[in-house]
Amino acid sequence: MAEREGGFAPLVFRLHGGAPQVVREVLLERGWEEYDEEEQEEGDWNLYWRSSGFRKLDYENILPWQRLNHHPKMSQITRKDCLARHMRRMKIAFGAALYDFSPAAFILPNEHTKFLGVYTKNRTTDRGKSHYWICKPVDLSRGRGIFLFEDIKDLVYDSSVIVQRYITNPLLISGYKFDLRIYVCVKSFSPLVIYMHQEGLVRFATEKFNLASLDSLYSHLTNTSINKFGMRYDTDKERVGRGCKWTMSRFRSFLHKQDVNELLLWHRISNIVTLTLLTAVPCVPSSPNCLELLGFDILIDASYKPWLLEVNYSPALSLDCPVDVTVKKGLISDIIDLMNYRMIDSFRQKGYHRKRSSRRYLRPEGFLLPKSLHATPSGCKSRNHSISSSSSSQDTLLCSVNNANCPFHANSKSIGDEKAPQNFVEIDSTRQSHRNTTSTIFKLPSLHVHKLKSTAVQLNSMTQDKSVPPCRVGDFILTFPFNEATWKASQDQADVKAIVNEVQKLTTRLATSFNEKERIKMESRQSIGVGDKFEPLLWGPKDPPLLSECFSLNSAK
Ligand code: ADP
C-alpha cells in the first residue's frame, strides 16, 4: 500500500472498464493509488477516468476534490453530424470565410435532396472536372464504414451518414497522405480555457495517394486502426520509414526544411481549435470539476491550408509503437499536472474518516464536513438522506486546516482568489500544505434539501481557480484565452461574438504583419496582451518563445 512521507494518503484514481492502460500506468508511476470499492468509501477518490460518458448523477454528486475526465454534452462536436450542423450555423452567423476550414458536408438521409442539388450543379458547371466525396457513418470512429465515391450511383448507405467534400490535394510526404492528431484539453467551458499539447501524432497512409483507386483505404485513410493491417505497414517507406506514425516534433523538423511560413500554419491550426470549441460553448453546461481531452484531426493540403476533419471523443490512447509511448505517456502526465490537485485534495484528506485501521493515514483532527457532505459508508447517496433530516438553519463546521488553503476559513482568501505564479505549476504539494495546521470554527450556509444542488455547486466553484490560467503546463500551451479581452468575454455567459471578433483581429494582424519586423514588435505587444496579465506563448514551435519574439525572428528571415 503506497503511503507518502508524513503519513499523507496518496491521491486516488478510478478507472472504468475500457479506460486506457496508459492512464493507469502513468498514475501508478506518479505514486497514485487505484480505487478499490471494497475497501474505500464511495467518494474517496480524486480522479474518475472513463472512455465513455458519465451519467447525470455522476455530475450531480461530484465532490470538491474530485475530477471527471469528460464534460457533459460533448457529442455536440464529437459526433460528425452535430459538428457539421454547428459549422454550418457558424458560417451563417460569422461568415463562410472565417469557418472555411471545414469541408462542406451533408447529413444524409435528411439532406439527400440538398446534396443531390450540389452534386448535379458541380457536374454541369465543371464539365470534365471530377469531384470526389467521402461518406462516413455519423457515430462510428477508426475509419469504420467509410468509403469514397465520385459517381452518386456508388453512394449506398443504410445508417445516418455525412457526405463530405473529399480533399483531393493533400500535402504528401514522398507520395504518402498524412493527417495530424492534435491533442487538446478543454479545462473549462465556462470560462472557455483551452490548452493544446506541443506533442502529437502524424498519421500516415501506408499506400501512395492515388485518386485512380478510390477503393484503396490504405491510400486514402490515415487511421492507424486501418493502416496497421496494410501490406506495407512494416516496410521501410521512403522518408516516412516503417509503421505509420511520426511524432509532431519530427514533423516540425520536416516543416522547418520546407519553404513555408510555419508560424502562420500553427496559428491557423490553433484558430481552428478555438473556433470549433466556441461552437460548443453555449451547449455545454458549466461543470467546473471536469476536463476533456479531445483529438483534433487536421489535414494539411498542398497549399499548406489546414482543414478540420473531425473532433475525437476519448482519442485512442493505446500504445501500439514507440512513437505512441513517447507521445501518450507525456500527454497523460501533463494532463494530471493540468488538473492541479495541489489544493483540492486537502478537502478529501481532511474530510474523510477512514475506516481502515490497516492504513496509517494522517487522521484529521476535528474536521467534520457538514452532515450533508459527511462521507458515510454509503457515501454520496447518503448525502441526500442526511440533508433531508437536517433542518437546522446553520450547520457548524469544525475545521482543522492550513488557514491559507482553506476556502471555508473565515479569514482565508477563497481559492479562486489565490494567484498561482504564471508559467509555473506545483505538483502534489498538497501534503506540504498540511504541515502547520490550526483549528478554527465557522459556519456554513444552511443545508436544506432544496439547497443541496446549489450548495454542491457553491462548494465546487469555491475550489475553482478563477485567476488567469498558467500559460504553460508541461507541454500544454494555453491557446485560449489569449488576452484580457478574450478572458473577459468568455466569463459567465460567453460573448461568442466578441471572442470571434478578437480571433479575427489577431489573425488579420498576424497575417499582415509577418514581414514587418518593427510593426510586429509594437502590434503584437498591443494585440496579444504582452504587458498585461497574459504572457501568451505560441502553440506549435517546440519550445515556444514569447509570441512577439517568434514573429520578430520569423520576419527577420
Ligand atoms: P473516423 O472517425 O472514422 O476516423 P474521420 O473523419 O477521421 O473518421 O476520417 C477518417 C480518415 O479519412 C481521416 O483520418 C482522413 O485520412 C480521411 N478523411 C476524412 N475526411 C476527409 C476529407 N474530407 N478529405 C480527405 N480525407 C478525409
Boltz pocket constraint, residues with backbone or C-beta under 6 A from the ligand:
constraints:
  - pocket:
      binder: B
      contacts: [[A, 103], [A, 134], [A, 136], [A, 140], [A, 141], [A, 142], [A, 143], [A, 144], [A, 146], [A, 164], [A, 165], [A, 166], [A, 167], [A, 168], [A, 179], [A, 220], [A, 221], [A, 222], [A, 223], [A, 297], [A, 299], [A, 309], [A, 310]]
      max_distance: 6.0
